[in-house]
Amino acid sequence: MDLINNPYSPGAGVPPPELAGRENILRDAENVIKRVQNGHASQSLILLGLRGVGKTVLLNRIDQIAENLGCETSIFEADMDRTLPQLLTQQLHRLLLKIDRRKRMGDEVKKAFSLLQAFAGIFRVHLGEFELGVARPMVTGDLAIDLTDLLVSIGEAAKARNTVAVILIDEVQYLAKDDLGALIMALHKISQRKLPLLFFGAGLPQFAQLAGDAKSYSERLFTYPAVGPLDPDGARMALEEPARREGVEFEAGALEEILRETEGYPFFLQVWGSHVWQIAQSSPITAANAREASRKAEAALDESFFKVRFERLTERQQHYARAMAEFGNDPANSTAVANLLGLTVKQAAPIRDEVIKKGMAYSPKRGLVAFTVPKFDQYMKRKMPDFTNQGERNG
């Protein structure tokens, strides 16, 4: 069929042509924003899920919803190699400029800009000099204290401008523990004062535990909507509706094949949809087309999506991941994984932690470890088919 009109959009954070099955999450986010606009405190939303479920797409859509409701927003991605001040400073500067556009700069905005300038200085983050005509405020060098003062000041500036400031951070699991604790403390103060500043985040499942470890009261500050695979109805809609708009239908067998292979994960649905579109000569798309698409999609993922993640791991981390794969896609017992490697739990623990830190695994429950990337267990078996006890190598 016409490749130019292929309606499917596989890619990192690329909006699908049909955002199916996520209505409840988007409605909840909209209600949170409207509550804060009406002067009520509201819990921040942190979207948690595995790779390929569309968290980034949803965070971008929430950003759009906030802008459409008249909020001023800043959206960016956390990076394990950068501190929170490095990540936040330029973004908060842009956010304040947006707030300031609403009317001539007043005392609240001047104060916020002045605090930001001092914050950048104390944490050695480059920020262009600007003259405000106000005394430079005191900063302590304690991130929790200074970030709280800064976000409270931005919240007050937003309130004076009759708007809501919205900060959205993707990949929140990469924030360092102390940085995360400081952010949680600042958001707690914002909530207590009912200031119009909101936080939305997205990250891997381990973030809930990381937040709890950083500050025990985080469970009352955030709600954690789980973003998982689409249910069968949502998955069918994600496949059928874009094709239908191009005048193309699916045979039932084709849908069954793709739903079985993709397990309802939105990114995989786009990959399989794109491949089957290129393979099919005409409507309807057949089961034979879908089976061929499965072969090509798997090969393409092995050379891109999976390969990139595999190569981020060191040799011993790769062998740990391969041992995990022996237990399939379900959570594996950490002791059993260590035993397969010929290691004690104590010896295997640092490797396990390294794999988790790199975002390839998480612990859904104490003593368990699972992949953050769907179908990665199958890839590991293809990549390392002759798995044997690697205890000597890892020791």
C-alpha positions as CSV (number, residue, x, y, z in Angstrom):
1,M,0.0,0.0,0.0
2,D,1.0,3.6,-0.3
3,L,4.0,4.1,2.0
4,I,3.5,7.9,2.1
5,N,0.1,7.5,3.7
6,N,1.3,4.8,6.3
7,P,-0.7,6.1,9.3
8,Y,1.4,4.4,12.0
9,S,4.1,6.3,14.0
10,P,6.6,4.2,15.8
11,G,9.1,6.3,17.6
12,A,10.2,7.6,21.1
13,G,7.5,9.8,22.4
14,V,5.8,10.2,19.0
15,P,2.1,10.7,19.4
16,P,0.2,7.7,17.9
17,P,-2.5,8.5,15.3
18,E,-5.1,7.1,17.8
19,L,-4.5,7.7,21.5
20,A,-6.7,4.9,22.6
21,G,-7.5,3.6,26.1
22,R,-6.0,6.5,28.1
23,E,-9.1,8.6,28.6
24,N,-9.2,8.1,32.4
25,I,-5.6,9.3,32.9
26,L,-6.1,12.4,30.8
27,R,-9.4,13.2,32.5
28,D,-7.8,12.9,35.9
29,A,-4.9,15.2,34.9
30,E,-7.4,17.8,33.6
31,N,-9.4,17.7,36.8
32,V,-6.2,18.2,38.9
33,I,-5.4,21.3,36.9
34,K,-8.9,22.7,37.2
35,R,-9.0,22.1,40.9
36,V,-5.8,24.1,41.3
37,Q,-7.2,26.9,39.1
38,N,-10.2,27.0,41.4
39,G,-7.9,27.5,44.5
40,H,-7.9,23.9,45.8
41,A,-4.9,21.8,46.7
42,S,-4.5,18.7,44.6
43,Q,-2.1,15.7,44.5
44,S,0.5,15.7,41.7
45,L,0.3,12.8,39.2
46,I,3.3,10.6,38.4
47,L,2.7,8.3,35.5
48,L,4.5,5.0,36.1
49,G,5.0,2.1,33.6
50,L,7.4,0.1,31.6
51,R,9.1,1.2,28.4
52,G,6.9,1.4,25.4
53,V,3.6,2.1,27.2
54,G,3.3,5.7,26.0
55,K,4.2,7.6,29.2
56,T,6.1,10.4,27.3
57,V,3.2,10.8,24.9
58,L,0.8,11.2,27.8
59,L,3.0,13.7,29.6
60,N,3.2,15.7,26.4
61,R,-0.6,15.6,26.0
62,I,-1.0,16.8,29.6
63,D,1.3,19.6,28.8
64,Q,-1.0,20.5,25.9
65,I,-4.1,20.2,28.1
66,A,-2.5,22.6,30.7
67,E,-1.6,25.1,28.0
68,N,-5.2,24.9,26.6
69,L,-6.5,25.7,30.0
70,G,-4.4,28.8,30.2
71,C,-1.5,27.5,32.4
72,E,2.1,28.3,31.9
73,T,4.2,25.2,31.5
74,S,7.7,23.8,31.4
75,I,8.4,20.2,30.3
76,F,11.8,18.5,30.2
77,E,13.5,15.2,30.8
78,A,15.6,14.2,33.8
79,D,19.2,13.0,33.2
80,M,21.2,10.8,35.6
81,D,24.3,12.8,34.7
82,R,22.9,16.2,35.6
83,T,21.8,17.6,39.0
84,L,18.4,19.0,39.7
85,P,19.6,22.6,39.8
86,Q,21.2,22.1,36.4
87,L,18.0,20.6,35.0
88,L,15.7,23.2,36.6
89,T,17.3,26.5,36.4
90,Q,16.9,27.4,32.7
91,Q,13.5,25.8,32.6
92,L,12.2,27.9,35.6
93,H,13.7,31.0,33.9
94,R,11.6,30.3,30.8
95,L,8.6,29.6,33.0
96,L,8.9,32.9,34.7
97,L,9.3,34.7,31.4
98,K,6.0,33.2,30.4
99,I,4.3,34.3,33.6
100,D,5.8,37.8,33.3
101,R,4.3,38.2,29.8
102,R,0.8,38.4,31.3
103,K,1.3,42.0,32.6
104,R,4.0,44.4,33.6
105,M,6.5,42.9,36.0
106,G,5.3,43.3,39.6
107,D,6.9,42.6,43.0
108,E,6.0,38.9,43.0
109,V,7.7,38.3,39.7
110,K,10.7,40.4,40.5
111,K,11.2,38.5,43.7
112,A,10.9,35.1,41.9
113,F,13.5,36.3,39.2
114,S,15.8,37.5,42.0
115,L,15.6,34.2,43.9
116,L,16.2,32.3,40.6
117,Q,19.3,34.4,39.9
118,A,20.6,33.7,43.5
119,F,19.7,30.0,43.2
120,A,21.7,29.7,39.9
121,G,24.7,31.4,41.5
122,I,24.8,29.3,44.7
123,F,24.5,26.0,42.7
124,R,26.9,27.2,40.0
125,V,24.5,27.0,37.1
126,H,25.0,29.5,34.3
127,L,22.2,32.0,33.9
128,G,22.4,35.3,32.1
129,E,22.6,38.4,34.3
130,F,19.6,40.6,34.4
131,E,18.9,43.8,36.4
132,L,15.8,43.7,38.6
133,G,16.2,46.7,40.9
134,V,15.6,44.6,44.0
135,A,17.9,43.5,46.8
136,R,19.4,40.1,46.1
137,P,17.8,37.5,48.4
138,M,19.6,35.2,50.8
139,V,20.3,31.7,49.7
140,T,21.7,29.0,52.0
141,G,23.3,26.4,49.6
142,D,20.9,23.8,51.1
143,L,19.0,22.6,48.0
144,A,15.9,21.6,50.0
145,I,15.6,25.1,51.6
146,D,16.5,27.1,48.5
147,L,14.4,25.1,46.1
148,T,11.4,25.4,48.4
149,D,11.8,29.2,48.6
150,L,12.2,29.4,44.8
151,L,9.1,27.3,43.9
152,V,7.0,29.1,46.6
153,S,8.1,32.4,45.0
154,I,7.1,31.1,41.5
155,G,3.8,29.9,42.9
156,E,3.1,33.3,44.4
157,A,4.0,35.0,41.1
158,A,1.6,32.7,39.2
159,K,-1.1,33.5,41.7
160,A,-0.5,37.2,41.2
161,R,-0.9,36.7,37.5
162,N,-4.0,34.5,37.9
163,T,-2.5,31.5,36.3
164,V,-1.1,28.1,37.2
165,A,2.6,27.2,36.7
166,V,3.0,23.6,35.6
167,I,6.3,21.7,35.7
168,L,6.4,18.3,33.9
169,I,9.5,16.0,34.2
170,D,9.9,12.8,32.2
171,E,12.2,10.0,33.3
172,V,11.9,11.0,37.0
173,Q,13.6,7.8,38.2
174,Y,16.9,9.4,37.2
175,L,16.7,12.1,39.8
176,A,19.3,11.6,42.6
177,K,17.9,10.8,46.0
178,D,18.8,14.1,47.6
179,D,17.5,16.0,44.7
180,L,14.3,14.1,44.7
181,G,13.9,14.7,48.4
182,A,14.4,18.4,47.9
183,L,11.8,18.5,45.1
184,I,9.3,16.6,47.2
185,M,9.8,19.0,50.2
186,A,9.3,22.0,48.0
187,L,6.1,20.5,46.4
188,H,4.9,19.7,49.9
189,K,5.2,23.4,50.9
190,I,3.4,24.4,47.7
191,S,0.5,22.1,48.6
192,Q,0.3,23.3,52.1
193,R,0.0,26.9,50.9
194,K,-2.4,26.0,48.1
195,L,-0.3,27.9,45.6
196,P,-1.0,27.4,41.9
197,L,2.0,25.4,41.0
198,L,1.6,21.8,39.8
199,F,4.0,19.0,39.1
200,F,3.4,16.1,36.7
201,G,6.0,13.3,36.1
202,A,6.5,10.1,34.2
203,G,8.9,7.3,34.9
204,L,9.7,3.7,35.5
205,P,7.8,1.7,38.2
206,Q,10.7,1.9,40.7
207,F,10.0,5.7,41.2
208,A,7.3,5.1,43.8
209,Q,9.8,3.4,46.0
210,L,12.5,5.9,45.3
211,A,10.1,8.7,46.3
212,G,9.1,6.9,49.5
213,D,12.7,6.4,50.4
214,A,13.4,10.1,49.8
215,K,10.5,11.4,51.8
216,S,8.0,9.2,53.7
217,Y,5.1,11.6,53.1
218,S,5.4,11.4,49.3
219,E,2.7,8.8,49.2
220,R,0.2,11.5,50.3
221,L,1.7,14.1,48.0
222,F,1.5,12.1,44.7
223,T,-0.8,9.7,43.0
224,Y,0.7,7.1,40.7
225,P,-1.5,6.1,37.8
226,A,-0.3,2.9,36.3
227,V,0.3,3.1,32.6
228,G,0.3,-0.5,31.2
229,P,-0.5,-2.3,28.0
230,L,-3.8,-1.4,26.3
231,D,-6.7,-3.7,26.9
232,P,-7.9,-5.7,23.8
233,D,-10.5,-3.1,22.8
234,G,-8.0,-0.2,23.1
235,A,-5.4,-2.2,21.2
236,R,-7.8,-2.9,18.4
237,M,-8.8,0.7,18.2
238,A,-5.2,1.8,18.1
239,L,-4.7,-0.4,15.0
240,E,-8.0,-0.2,13.2
241,E,-8.9,3.5,13.4
242,P,-5.8,4.9,11.7
243,A,-6.2,2.3,8.9
244,R,-9.9,2.9,8.6
245,R,-9.3,6.6,8.0
246,E,-7.2,5.5,5.0
247,G,-9.9,3.2,3.7
248,V,-8.1,0.0,4.9
249,E,-9.6,-2.8,7.0
250,F,-8.0,-5.7,9.0
251,E,-9.1,-9.3,8.8
252,A,-9.9,-10.8,12.3
253,G,-7.0,-13.2,12.0
254,A,-4.6,-10.3,11.3
255,L,-5.7,-8.4,14.4
256,E,-5.4,-11.6,16.6
257,E,-1.8,-12.1,15.4
258,I,-0.7,-8.6,16.1
259,L,-2.5,-8.4,19.4
260,R,-0.9,-11.6,20.5
261,E,2.6,-10.6,19.4
262,T,2.5,-7.0,20.8
263,E,0.7,-7.9,24.0
264,G,-1.1,-4.6,23.8
265,Y,2.0,-2.4,24.3
266,P,1.4,0.9,22.4
267,F,4.9,1.2,20.9
268,F,4.9,-2.3,19.6
269,L,1.4,-1.8,18.1
270,Q,2.8,1.1,16.1
271,V,5.8,-0.9,15.0
272,W,3.7,-3.9,13.9
273,G,1.1,-1.6,12.3
274,S,3.8,0.2,10.3
275,H,5.4,-3.1,9.1
276,V,2.1,-4.7,8.1
277,W,1.0,-1.6,6.2
278,Q,4.2,-1.9,4.1
279,I,3.7,-5.6,3.5
280,A,0.0,-5.6,2.6
281,Q,-0.8,-5.0,-1.1
282,S,-4.4,-4.1,-0.6
283,S,-7.3,-4.1,1.9
284,P,-8.1,-6.1,3.9
285,I,-4.8,-6.8,5.7
286,T,-4.6,-10.5,6.1
287,A,-3.3,-12.9,8.8
288,A,-0.5,-13.9,6.4
289,N,0.5,-10.2,6.1
290,A,0.5,-10.0,9.9
291,R,2.7,-13.1,10.3
292,E,5.2,-11.7,7.9
293,A,5.1,-8.3,9.8
294,S,5.8,-10.1,13.0
295,R,9.0,-11.5,11.6
296,K,10.1,-8.2,10.2
297,A,9.1,-6.2,13.3
298,E,11.1,-8.6,15.6
299,A,14.2,-8.3,13.4
300,A,13.9,-4.5,13.3
301,L,13.5,-4.3,17.1
302,D,16.5,-6.6,17.6
303,E,18.6,-4.1,15.6
304,S,17.4,-1.0,17.2
305,F,15.1,-0.8,20.2
306,F,16.5,-3.9,22.0
307,K,20.1,-3.6,20.8
308,V,20.6,-0.1,22.0
309,R,19.5,-1.1,25.5
310,F,21.6,-4.3,25.5
311,E,24.7,-2.4,24.6
312,R,24.3,0.0,27.5
313,L,25.0,-3.0,29.8
314,T,28.4,-4.2,30.8
315,E,29.3,-7.8,30.2
316,R,28.4,-8.9,33.7
317,Q,25.2,-6.9,33.6
318,Q,24.3,-8.6,30.3
319,H,24.8,-12.0,31.9
320,Y,22.6,-11.0,34.8
321,A,19.9,-9.9,32.4
322,R,20.2,-13.2,30.6
323,A,19.7,-15.1,33.8
324,M,16.6,-13.1,34.4
325,A,15.3,-14.1,31.0
326,E,15.2,-17.7,32.1
327,F,12.2,-16.8,34.2
328,G,10.4,-15.1,31.2
329,N,8.8,-11.7,31.4
330,D,7.4,-12.2,34.9
331,P,9.3,-11.0,38.0
332,A,12.1,-13.3,38.9
333,N,13.3,-14.2,42.4
334,S,16.6,-12.4,43.0
335,T,18.0,-15.4,44.8
336,A,17.1,-17.7,42.0
337,V,18.8,-15.4,39.5
338,A,21.9,-15.3,41.7
339,N,21.9,-19.1,41.9
340,L,21.7,-19.4,38.1
341,L,24.8,-17.2,37.9
342,G,26.6,-19.3,40.5
343,L,26.8,-16.3,42.8
344,T,25.6,-15.7,46.4
345,V,22.8,-13.1,46.8
346,K,25.4,-10.8,48.3
347,Q,27.7,-11.1,45.3
348,A,24.8,-10.7,42.8
349,A,23.2,-7.7,44.6
350,P,25.6,-5.0,43.2
351,I,25.0,-6.3,39.6
352,R,21.3,-6.3,40.2
353,D,21.5,-2.7,41.4
354,E,23.5,-1.6,38.4
355,V,20.9,-3.1,36.0
356,I,18.2,-1.3,37.9
357,K,20.1,2.0,38.0
358,K,20.5,1.8,34.2
359,G,16.7,1.6,33.9
360,M,16.7,-2.0,32.5
361,A,15.0,-3.6,35.5
362,Y,13.0,-2.7,38.6
363,S,11.9,-4.4,41.8
364,P,8.1,-4.7,41.9
365,K,8.4,-6.3,45.4
366,R,11.1,-7.0,47.9
367,G,13.2,-10.0,46.6
368,L,11.9,-9.7,43.0
369,V,13.4,-8.2,39.9
370,A,11.7,-7.7,36.5
371,F,12.6,-6.1,33.1
372,T,11.4,-2.6,32.4
373,V,11.4,-3.4,28.7
374,P,8.6,-5.6,27.4
375,K,9.7,-8.7,25.5
376,F,13.3,-8.2,26.5
377,D,13.4,-11.7,27.9
378,Q,12.8,-13.1,24.4
379,Y,15.4,-10.8,22.9
380,M,18.0,-11.9,25.5
381,K,17.4,-15.6,24.6
382,R,17.9,-14.8,20.9
383,K,21.0,-12.7,21.6
384,M,22.6,-15.1,24.0
385,P,21.0,-18.5,23.2
386,D,23.7,-20.7,24.9
387,F,23.3,-19.4,28.4
388,T,25.3,-21.4,30.9
389,N,26.4,-20.8,34.5
390,Q,28.5,-17.6,34.5
391,G,29.6,-17.7,38.1
392,E,33.3,-17.7,37.4
393,R,33.1,-14.9,34.9
394,N,30.9,-12.7,37.1
395,G,32.9,-13.5,40.2
